[in-house]
Amino acid sequence: MRDLIDKLEKERHLERDEYSALIGAASPELYEYLSAKARDIRHRIYGHDVFIRGLIEFTNYCKNDCLYCGIRRSNKNAARYRLTKEEILSCCENGYSLGFRTFVLQGGEDPYYTDDRITDIVSEIKKRYPDCAVTLSIGEKSRESYQRYFDAGADRYLLRHETADALHYSKLHPPELTLENRMRCLRDLRETGYQVGCGFMVGSPYQTAEELAQDMVFIQDFRPDMVGIGPFIPQHDTPFAEMESGTAELTLFMLGLIRLALPNVLLPSTTALGTVDPLGREKGILAGANVVMPNLSPVSVRKKYLLYDNKICTGDEAAECRNCLQSRMKSIGYDIIVGRGDCAPDTIKNIKERSNQNVNL
């Protein structure tokens, strides 16, 4: 198995059966070998810098009914909320004073936030903070909508594909949601000019090593600028309430594989990882990740944006989140830096060229 890791490090490419064998053989010893190589690559490209993104969870209304998600439309126990434009801008103001230079607007697919409302919010943020990047994570839209957000100033778009296997996708989502349309969205985002992020759950219901291997094949071919992965964690008001959580160990293994396949990628160490393991975010950085995303949302709504159970940091003020993460990163020899934190240049310089590649979407 070490030979496969060496091959991935050298060629940035494995076949699906090779990924499957490697993932199926994951062990503490193999992980130590993998993570050492992932850290080395990460240090050569990004040093010991950790980028921070200010996360603003601005609505927990959602028109979709994904079986794993706590804010699915069928969850009648969810305490719904929407932030006003003024509240969102207040979050940005607070974040800017704390050194954030990227704001991530994340929410359910809420029809209240029309294209006009989204473009108005994005353009106002860019007007007030021209040195900042704006990332959107608001789901599946038309190509025309993506273009409008981009023209208003949005720089990045995160759209986790969740699984690259169509049958597995159908087991996690209602019939009206398809992998084909999710991939269409990712293609449209790239062709529009965004820095694009995708990603998947680790240990989601019915997932096998073969399906994780398919995720890796998709990622290495699509070559996103960002990849967000985290362990599946059940939410008590969903059909998957009794399903077993994904593990930190397998998530860390997958982080290492992604860093070897995409050396320049922006790779978050997620809150979900910190939820299943008290030191999960630190371990994620040591596995090759280079981004953390403290929460800038008002404390009054934090506990309402519960995609999964037992989410950490729901009671901390933004300054507490930032300072806590800074201390945590320093404890393992890394430094949070102020700046937009764009991906390394040779990852994004050929966006137009890559958009014309024959990638299996």
KEKENU-460270 format. One record per residue (C-alpha): y negated, x, z; residue number from 0. Coordinates in Angstrom, 1 decimal, always signed. Example, Ala and Ser with C-alpha at 12.3 -4.5 7.8 and 13.67 -1.06 7.14 Angstrom:
BEGIN
+--------+--------+--------+-----+
!  north !   east !     up !  nr !
+--------+--------+--------+-----+
!   +4.5 !  +12.3 !   +7.8 !   0 !
!   +1.1 !  +13.7 !   +7.1 !   1 !
+--------+--------+--------+-----+
This chain:
BEGIN
+--------+--------+--------+-----+
!  north !   east !     up !  nr !
+--------+--------+--------+-----+
!   +0.0 !   +0.0 !   +0.0 !   0 !
!   -2.3 !   +2.9 !   +0.6 !   1 !
!   -1.9 !   +3.8 !   -3.1 !   2 !
!   -3.3 !   +0.4 !   -4.0 !   3 !
!   -6.3 !   +0.9 !   -1.7 !   4 !
!   -6.9 !   +4.3 !   -3.4 !   5 !
!   -6.6 !   +2.7 !   -6.8 !   6 !
!   -9.2 !   +0.0 !   -5.8 !   7 !
!  -11.5 !   +2.7 !   -4.5 !   8 !
!  -11.2 !   +4.7 !   -7.8 !   9 !
!  -11.1 !   +1.9 !  -10.4 !  10 !
!  -12.9 !   -1.0 !   -8.6 !  11 !
!  -10.2 !   -3.2 !  -10.0 !  12 !
!   -6.7 !   -4.5 !   -9.2 !  13 !
!   -4.5 !   -7.1 !  -10.7 !  14 !
!   -3.8 !  -10.4 !   -8.9 !  15 !
!   -0.3 !   -9.4 !   -7.9 !  16 !
!   -1.6 !   -6.1 !   -6.5 !  17 !
!   -4.2 !   -7.9 !   -4.4 !  18 !
!   -1.6 !  -10.4 !   -3.3 !  19 !
!   +0.8 !   -7.6 !   -2.2 !  20 !
!   -2.0 !   -5.8 !   -0.4 !  21 !
!   -3.3 !   -8.9 !   +1.5 !  22 !
!   +0.3 !   -9.9 !   +2.4 !  23 !
!   +0.9 !   -6.4 !   +3.9 !  24 !
!   -2.3 !   -6.4 !   +5.9 !  25 !
!   -1.8 !   -4.6 !   +9.2 !  26 !
!   -4.0 !   -2.8 !  +11.8 !  27 !
!   -2.9 !   +0.6 !  +10.4 !  28 !
!   -3.6 !   -0.4 !   +6.8 !  29 !
!   -7.0 !   -1.9 !   +7.9 !  30 !
!   -8.0 !   +1.4 !   +9.5 !  31 !
!   -7.3 !   +3.2 !   +6.3 !  32 !
!   -9.2 !   +0.6 !   +4.2 !  33 !
!  -12.2 !   +0.2 !   +6.6 !  34 !
!  -12.8 !   +4.0 !   +6.7 !  35 !
!  -13.1 !   +4.0 !   +2.9 !  36 !
!  -15.3 !   +0.9 !   +2.9 !  37 !
!  -17.6 !   +2.4 !   +5.4 !  38 !
!  -17.9 !   +5.6 !   +3.5 !  39 !
!  -18.9 !   +3.8 !   +0.3 !  40 !
!  -21.3 !   +1.6 !   +2.2 !  41 !
!  -22.9 !   +4.7 !   +3.8 !  42 !
!  -23.3 !   +6.5 !   +0.5 !  43 !
!  -25.2 !   +3.6 !   -1.0 !  44 !
!  -27.0 !   +1.9 !   +2.0 !  45 !
!  -26.8 !   +4.5 !   +4.7 !  46 !
!  -26.7 !   +3.0 !   +8.2 !  47 !
!  -29.3 !   +0.3 !   +7.4 !  48 !
!  -28.6 !   -3.3 !   +8.1 !  49 !
!  -30.6 !   -6.0 !   +6.3 !  50 !
!  -31.7 !   -9.1 !   +8.1 !  51 !
!  -32.1 !  -12.6 !   +6.6 !  52 !
!  -34.0 !  -15.4 !   +8.4 !  53 !
!  -31.8 !  -18.4 !   +8.2 !  54 !
!  -33.5 !  -21.8 !   +8.2 !  55 !
!  -31.1 !  -24.7 !   +8.4 !  56 !
!  -33.5 !  -27.4 !   +7.3 !  57 !
!  -31.3 !  -30.5 !   +6.8 !  58 !
!  -27.8 !  -31.6 !   +8.0 !  59 !
!  -27.7 !  -34.6 !   +5.7 !  60 !
!  -25.2 !  -34.2 !   +2.9 !  61 !
!  -24.0 !  -36.5 !   +0.1 !  62 !
!  -20.7 !  -34.7 !   -0.1 !  63 !
!  -17.5 !  -35.3 !   +1.9 !  64 !
!  -15.8 !  -31.9 !   +2.1 !  65 !
!  -12.8 !  -32.1 !   +4.3 !  66 !
!  -13.6 !  -29.0 !   +6.4 !  67 !
!  -17.3 !  -29.6 !   +7.0 !  68 !
!  -18.9 !  -31.0 !  +10.1 !  69 !
!  -21.9 !  -32.4 !   +8.3 !  70 !
!  -19.8 !  -34.3 !   +5.7 !  71 !
!  -21.2 !  -37.7 !   +4.9 !  72 !
!  -18.3 !  -39.5 !   +6.6 !  73 !
!  -19.0 !  -37.9 !  +10.0 !  74 !
!  -20.7 !  -40.8 !  +11.7 !  75 !
!  -21.0 !  -38.8 !  +14.9 !  76 !
!  -23.3 !  -36.2 !  +13.4 !  77 !
!  -26.9 !  -36.3 !  +14.8 !  78 !
!  -28.8 !  -36.1 !  +11.5 !  79 !
!  -32.2 !  -34.3 !  +11.1 !  80 !
!  -34.6 !  -33.1 !   +8.4 !  81 !
!  -37.3 !  -30.5 !   +8.9 !  82 !
!  -40.7 !  -31.2 !   +7.4 !  83 !
!  -42.4 !  -28.8 !   +5.1 !  84 !
!  -44.7 !  -27.8 !   +7.9 !  85 !
!  -41.8 !  -27.1 !  +10.2 !  86 !
!  -40.1 !  -24.9 !   +7.6 !  87 !
!  -43.3 !  -23.0 !   +7.1 !  88 !
!  -43.6 !  -22.6 !  +10.9 !  89 !
!  -40.2 !  -21.1 !  +10.9 !  90 !
!  -41.3 !  -18.6 !   +8.2 !  91 !
!  -44.5 !  -17.7 !  +10.1 !  92 !
!  -42.4 !  -17.0 !  +13.2 !  93 !
!  -39.9 !  -15.0 !  +11.2 !  94 !
!  -42.5 !  -13.0 !   +9.4 !  95 !
!  -44.0 !  -11.9 !  +12.7 !  96 !
!  -40.5 !  -10.7 !  +13.8 !  97 !
!  -40.1 !   -8.6 !  +10.7 !  98 !
!  -38.1 !  -10.9 !   +8.4 !  99 !
!  -38.8 !  -10.4 !   +4.7 ! 100 !
!  -36.1 !  -12.8 !   +3.4 ! 101 !
!  -36.0 !  -16.5 !   +4.2 ! 102 !
!  -32.8 !  -18.3 !   +3.5 ! 103 !
!  -33.2 !  -22.1 !   +3.2 ! 104 !
!  -29.8 !  -23.7 !   +3.8 ! 105 !
!  -28.9 !  -27.3 !   +4.0 ! 106 !
!  -26.5 !  -30.0 !   +3.0 ! 107 !
!  -26.9 !  -31.6 !   -0.4 ! 108 !
!  -29.6 !  -34.0 !   +0.8 ! 109 !
!  -31.1 !  -36.3 !   -2.0 ! 110 !
!  -34.2 !  -36.6 !   +0.1 ! 111 !
!  -35.2 !  -33.1 !   -0.9 ! 112 !
!  -36.0 !  -33.7 !   -4.5 ! 113 !
!  -36.7 !  -31.0 !   -7.0 ! 114 !
!  -40.4 !  -31.6 !   -6.4 ! 115 !
!  -40.1 !  -31.2 !   -2.7 ! 116 !
!  -38.0 !  -28.0 !   -3.0 ! 117 !
!  -40.3 !  -26.4 !   -5.5 ! 118 !
!  -43.3 !  -27.3 !   -3.4 ! 119 !
!  -41.7 !  -25.6 !   -0.3 ! 120 !
!  -40.6 !  -22.5 !   -2.2 ! 121 !
!  -44.0 !  -22.0 !   -4.0 ! 122 !
!  -45.8 !  -22.4 !   -0.7 ! 123 !
!  -43.6 !  -19.8 !   +1.0 ! 124 !
!  -44.1 !  -17.4 !   -1.8 ! 125 !
!  -47.9 !  -18.0 !   -1.8 ! 126 !
!  -48.1 !  -17.3 !   +1.9 ! 127 !
!  -45.6 !  -14.4 !   +2.0 ! 128 !
!  -45.6 !  -12.8 !   -1.5 ! 129 !
!  -43.8 !   -9.7 !   -0.2 ! 130 !
!  -40.8 !  -11.9 !   +0.9 ! 131 !
!  -37.7 !  -13.0 !   -0.9 ! 132 !
!  -36.6 !  -16.7 !   -0.8 ! 133 !
!  -33.0 !  -17.5 !   -1.0 ! 134 !
!  -31.7 !  -21.0 !   -1.5 ! 135 !
!  -28.4 !  -22.3 !   -0.4 ! 136 !
!  -28.5 !  -26.0 !   -1.2 ! 137 !
!  -25.4 !  -26.6 !   -3.3 ! 138 !
!  -24.5 !  -27.9 !   -6.8 ! 139 !
!  -27.5 !  -28.8 !   -9.0 ! 140 !
!  -28.2 !  -29.1 !  -12.7 ! 141 !
!  -29.3 !  -26.1 !  -14.7 ! 142 !
!  -32.7 !  -27.7 !  -15.0 ! 143 !
!  -33.1 !  -27.9 !  -11.3 ! 144 !
!  -32.1 !  -24.3 !  -10.8 ! 145 !
!  -34.6 !  -23.3 !  -13.4 ! 146 !
!  -37.4 !  -25.2 !  -11.6 ! 147 !
!  -36.6 !  -23.5 !   -8.3 ! 148 !
!  -36.5 !  -20.1 !  -10.0 ! 149 !
!  -39.9 !  -20.7 !  -11.7 ! 150 !
!  -41.3 !  -21.7 !   -8.3 ! 151 !
!  -40.4 !  -18.3 !   -6.9 ! 152 !
!  -36.9 !  -18.5 !   -5.6 ! 153 !
!  -35.2 !  -15.1 !   -5.9 ! 154 !
!  -31.6 !  -15.6 !   -4.8 ! 155 !
!  -29.1 !  -18.4 !   -4.6 ! 156 !
!  -26.0 !  -18.6 !   -2.4 ! 157 !
!  -23.3 !  -20.9 !   -3.6 ! 158 !
!  -19.9 !  -20.2 !   -2.0 ! 159 !
!  -17.1 !  -21.1 !   -4.4 ! 160 !
!  -14.8 !  -21.5 !   -1.3 ! 161 !
!  -11.6 !  -20.8 !   -3.3 ! 162 !
!  -11.1 !  -19.7 !   -7.0 ! 163 !
!   -7.8 !  -21.7 !   -7.3 ! 164 !
!   -8.3 !  -25.2 !   -8.7 ! 165 !
!   -5.3 !  -26.7 !   -6.9 ! 166 !
!   -6.4 !  -25.3 !   -3.6 ! 167 !
!  -10.0 !  -26.4 !   -4.2 ! 168 !
!   -8.7 !  -30.0 !   -4.7 ! 169 !
!   -7.1 !  -29.8 !   -1.2 ! 170 !
!  -10.3 !  -29.0 !   +0.5 ! 171 !
!  -12.7 !  -31.3 !   -1.4 ! 172 !
!  -12.9 !  -35.0 !   -2.4 ! 173 !
!  -12.0 !  -35.8 !   -6.0 ! 174 !
!  -15.6 !  -36.0 !   -7.2 ! 175 !
!  -16.0 !  -32.3 !   -6.5 ! 176 !
!  -14.3 !  -29.8 !   -8.9 ! 177 !
!  -13.9 !  -26.1 !   -9.2 ! 178 !
!  -14.9 !  -26.4 !  -12.8 ! 179 !
!  -18.4 !  -27.7 !  -11.9 ! 180 !
!  -18.8 !  -25.2 !   -9.1 ! 181 !
!  -18.1 !  -22.4 !  -11.5 ! 182 !
!  -20.6 !  -24.0 !  -14.0 ! 183 !
!  -23.2 !  -23.8 !  -11.3 ! 184 !
!  -22.6 !  -20.1 !  -10.7 ! 185 !
!  -22.8 !  -19.4 !  -14.4 ! 186 !
!  -26.0 !  -21.3 !  -14.7 ! 187 !
!  -27.5 !  -19.5 !  -11.7 ! 188 !
!  -26.7 !  -16.1 !  -13.2 ! 189 !
!  -28.1 !  -17.0 !  -16.6 ! 190 !
!  -31.3 !  -18.4 !  -15.1 ! 191 !
!  -32.0 !  -14.9 !  -13.5 ! 192 !
!  -31.2 !  -15.3 !   -9.8 ! 193 !
!  -29.5 !  -12.7 !   -7.7 ! 194 !
!  -26.4 !  -14.8 !   -7.2 ! 195 !
!  -24.1 !  -15.0 !   -4.2 ! 196 !
!  -20.7 !  -16.6 !   -4.0 ! 197 !
!  -17.9 !  -16.5 !   -1.3 ! 198 !
!  -15.0 !  -18.1 !   +0.3 ! 199 !
!  -13.3 !  -19.1 !   +3.6 ! 200 !
!  -10.6 !  -16.9 !   +5.0 ! 201 !
!   -7.6 !  -18.8 !   +6.4 ! 202 !
!   -8.7 !  -22.2 !   +5.1 ! 203 !
!   -6.0 !  -24.9 !   +5.2 ! 204 !
!   -3.2 !  -24.4 !   +2.7 ! 205 !
!   -4.4 !  -21.0 !   +1.7 ! 206 !
!   -2.0 !  -18.3 !   +0.7 ! 207 !
!   -2.3 !  -14.6 !   +0.0 ! 208 !
!   -2.0 !  -15.4 !   -3.7 ! 209 !
!   -5.1 !  -17.6 !   -3.5 ! 210 !
!   -7.0 !  -14.9 !   -1.6 ! 211 !
!   -6.0 !  -12.6 !   -4.4 ! 212 !
!   -7.4 !  -15.0 !   -7.0 ! 213 !
!  -10.7 !  -15.0 !   -5.1 ! 214 !
!  -10.7 !  -11.2 !   -5.3 ! 215 !
!  -10.0 !  -11.3 !   -9.1 ! 216 !
!  -12.8 !  -13.8 !   -9.6 ! 217 !
!  -15.3 !  -11.7 !   -7.6 ! 218 !
!  -14.4 !   -8.4 !   -9.2 ! 219 !
!  -14.9 !  -10.0 !  -12.7 ! 220 !
!  -18.0 !  -12.1 !  -11.9 ! 221 !
!  -19.6 !   -9.3 !  -10.0 ! 222 !
!  -22.0 !  -11.3 !   -7.8 ! 223 !
!  -25.0 !   -9.6 !   -6.1 ! 224 !
!  -23.9 !  -11.1 !   -2.7 ! 225 !
!  -20.6 !  -12.3 !   -1.3 ! 226 !
!  -20.5 !  -14.4 !   +1.9 ! 227 !
!  -17.1 !  -14.8 !   +3.5 ! 228 !
!  -16.1 !  -16.0 !   +7.0 ! 229 !
!  -13.0 !  -17.3 !   +8.8 ! 230 !
!  -12.3 !  -21.0 !   +8.5 ! 231 !
!  -13.1 !  -22.7 !  +11.8 ! 232 !
!  -12.1 !  -26.4 !  +12.3 ! 233 !
!  -14.7 !  -29.0 !  +13.3 ! 234 !
!  -13.5 !  -31.8 !  +15.6 ! 235 !
!  -14.9 !  -34.7 !  +13.5 ! 236 !
!  -13.2 !  -33.7 !  +10.2 ! 237 !
!   -9.7 !  -34.3 !   +8.8 ! 238 !
!   -9.0 !  -30.6 !   +9.4 ! 239 !
!   -9.7 !  -30.9 !  +13.2 ! 240 !
!   -6.2 !  -29.8 !  +14.2 ! 241 !
!   -5.9 !  -27.0 !  +11.6 ! 242 !
!   -5.5 !  -23.4 !  +12.7 ! 243 !
!   -8.6 !  -21.2 !  +12.5 ! 244 !
!   -8.7 !  -18.2 !  +10.2 ! 245 !
!   -8.6 !  -14.8 !  +11.9 ! 246 !
!  -11.1 !  -12.1 !  +12.4 ! 247 !
!   -8.5 !   -9.5 !  +11.4 ! 248 !
!   -7.9 !  -11.0 !   +7.9 ! 249 !
!  -11.6 !  -11.6 !   +7.4 ! 250 !
!  -12.3 !   -7.9 !   +8.2 ! 251 !
!   -9.6 !   -6.8 !   +5.8 ! 252 !
!  -11.1 !   -8.9 !   +3.0 ! 253 !
!  -14.6 !   -7.5 !   +3.7 ! 254 !
!  -13.2 !   -4.0 !   +3.2 ! 255 !
!  -11.6 !   -5.0 !   -0.1 ! 256 !
!  -14.8 !   -6.6 !   -1.3 ! 257 !
!  -16.8 !   -3.4 !   -0.5 ! 258 !
!  -14.3 !   -1.3 !   -2.5 ! 259 !
!  -14.3 !   -3.7 !   -5.4 ! 260 !
!  -18.1 !   -4.1 !   -5.4 ! 261 !
!  -19.7 !   -1.0 !   -3.9 ! 262 !
!  -23.3 !   -2.1 !   -4.2 ! 263 !
!  -22.8 !   -5.7 !   -3.1 ! 264 !
!  -24.8 !   -7.4 !   -0.3 ! 265 !
!  -22.2 !   -8.3 !   +2.2 ! 266 !
!  -23.0 !  -10.3 !   +5.3 ! 267 !
!  -21.3 !  -10.1 !   +8.7 ! 268 !
!  -21.4 !  -13.8 !   +9.4 ! 269 !
!  -22.0 !  -16.0 !  +12.4 ! 270 !
!  -18.5 !  -17.5 !  +11.9 ! 271 !
!  -17.0 !  -14.0 !  +12.3 ! 272 !
!  -18.9 !  -13.7 !  +15.5 ! 273 !
!  -17.6 !  -17.0 !  +16.6 ! 274 !
!  -13.9 !  -16.2 !  +16.4 ! 275 !
!  -14.4 !  -12.7 !  +17.9 ! 276 !
!  -17.2 !  -11.8 !  +20.4 ! 277 !
!  -17.6 !   -8.5 !  +18.6 ! 278 !
!  -17.0 !   -9.9 !  +15.2 ! 279 !
!  -20.4 !   -9.1 !  +13.7 ! 280 !
!  -20.2 !   -5.5 !  +14.8 ! 281 !
!  -16.7 !   -5.2 !  +13.4 ! 282 !
!  -17.9 !   -6.7 !  +10.2 ! 283 !
!  -20.5 !   -4.0 !   +9.8 ! 284 !
!  -17.9 !   -1.4 !  +10.5 ! 285 !
!  -15.7 !   -3.0 !   +7.8 ! 286 !
!  -18.3 !   -2.4 !   +5.1 ! 287 !
!  -20.8 !   -5.3 !   +5.6 ! 288 !
!  -24.5 !   -4.6 !   +5.5 ! 289 !
!  -26.3 !   -7.9 !   +6.2 ! 290 !
!  -26.8 !  -10.1 !   +9.3 ! 291 !
!  -28.5 !  -13.5 !   +9.3 ! 292 !
!  -30.2 !  -14.5 !  +12.6 ! 293 !
!  -31.3 !  -18.1 !  +12.9 ! 294 !
!  -35.0 !  -19.1 !  +12.6 ! 295 !
!  -34.3 !  -22.8 !  +12.9 ! 296 !
!  -36.0 !  -24.6 !  +15.8 ! 297 !
!  -33.7 !  -24.6 !  +18.8 ! 298 !
!  -34.0 !  -28.4 !  +19.0 ! 299 !
!  -31.9 !  -28.7 !  +15.8 ! 300 !
!  -29.5 !  -25.8 !  +16.1 ! 301 !
!  -26.7 !  -27.7 !  +17.8 ! 302 !
!  -26.9 !  -30.4 !  +15.1 ! 303 !
!  -26.1 !  -28.1 !  +12.2 ! 304 !
!  -22.5 !  -27.6 !  +13.2 ! 305 !
!  -20.4 !  -27.0 !  +10.2 ! 306 !
!  -17.6 !  -25.9 !  +12.6 ! 307 !
!  -17.0 !  -26.0 !  +16.3 ! 308 !
!  -18.2 !  -23.5 !  +19.0 ! 309 !
!  -20.9 !  -21.9 !  +16.8 ! 310 !
!  -22.7 !  -19.1 !  +18.6 ! 311 !
!  -26.4 !  -18.6 !  +19.1 ! 312 !
!  -27.3 !  -22.3 !  +19.0 ! 313 !
!  -29.5 !  -22.0 !  +22.1 ! 314 !
!  -31.4 !  -18.8 !  +21.4 ! 315 !
!  -35.0 !  -18.6 !  +20.2 ! 316 !
!  -35.5 !  -16.6 !  +17.0 ! 317 !
!  -36.9 !  -13.6 !  +18.8 ! 318 !
!  -33.8 !  -13.6 !  +21.1 ! 319 !
!  -31.5 !  -13.7 !  +18.1 ! 320 !
!  -33.3 !  -10.9 !  +16.3 ! 321 !
!  -33.5 !   -8.7 !  +19.4 ! 322 !
!  -29.9 !   -9.4 !  +20.3 ! 323 !
!  -28.6 !   -8.4 !  +16.9 ! 324 !
!  -30.8 !   -5.3 !  +16.9 ! 325 !
!  -29.2 !   -4.2 !  +20.1 ! 326 !
!  -25.8 !   -5.0 !  +18.9 ! 327 !
!  -26.3 !   -2.9 !  +15.7 ! 328 !
!  -27.7 !   +0.0 !  +17.6 ! 329 !
!  -24.7 !   +0.0 !  +19.8 ! 330 !
!  -22.5 !   +0.9 !  +16.8 ! 331 !
!  -25.0 !   +3.3 !  +15.2 ! 332 !
!  -26.8 !   +1.1 !  +12.7 ! 333 !
!  -30.4 !   +0.1 !  +12.4 ! 334 !
!  -31.9 !   -3.2 !  +11.4 ! 335 !
!  -34.7 !   -2.6 !   +8.8 ! 336 !
!  -37.7 !   -4.5 !   +7.8 ! 337 !
!  -37.8 !   -5.3 !   +4.1 ! 338 !
!  -36.5 !   -7.7 !   +1.4 ! 339 !
!  -33.2 !   -5.8 !   +1.4 ! 340 !
!  -32.4 !   -6.2 !   -2.3 ! 341 !
!  -29.1 !   -5.1 !   -3.6 ! 342 !
!  -28.7 !   -1.6 !   -4.9 ! 343 !
!  -30.4 !   -1.2 !   -8.3 ! 344 !
!  -27.4 !   -0.8 !  -10.6 ! 345 !
!  -26.0 !   -4.1 !   -9.3 ! 346 !
!  -28.8 !   -6.2 !  -10.6 ! 347 !
!  -30.3 !   -4.2 !  -13.5 ! 348 !
!  -28.0 !   -5.8 !  -16.1 ! 349 !
!  -28.1 !   -9.5 !  -15.0 ! 350 !
!  -28.9 !  -10.7 !  -18.6 ! 351 !
!  -26.2 !   -8.5 !  -20.0 ! 352 !
!  -23.6 !   -9.6 !  -17.5 ! 353 !
!  -24.5 !  -13.3 !  -18.1 ! 354 !
!  -23.1 !  -12.9 !  -21.6 ! 355 !
!  -19.9 !  -11.3 !  -20.5 ! 356 !
!  -16.7 !  -13.3 !  -21.1 ! 357 !
!  -16.0 !  -13.8 !  -17.4 ! 358 !
!  -13.3 !  -16.4 !  -16.5 ! 359 !
!  -15.4 !  -19.1 !  -14.9 ! 360 !
+--------+--------+--------+-----+
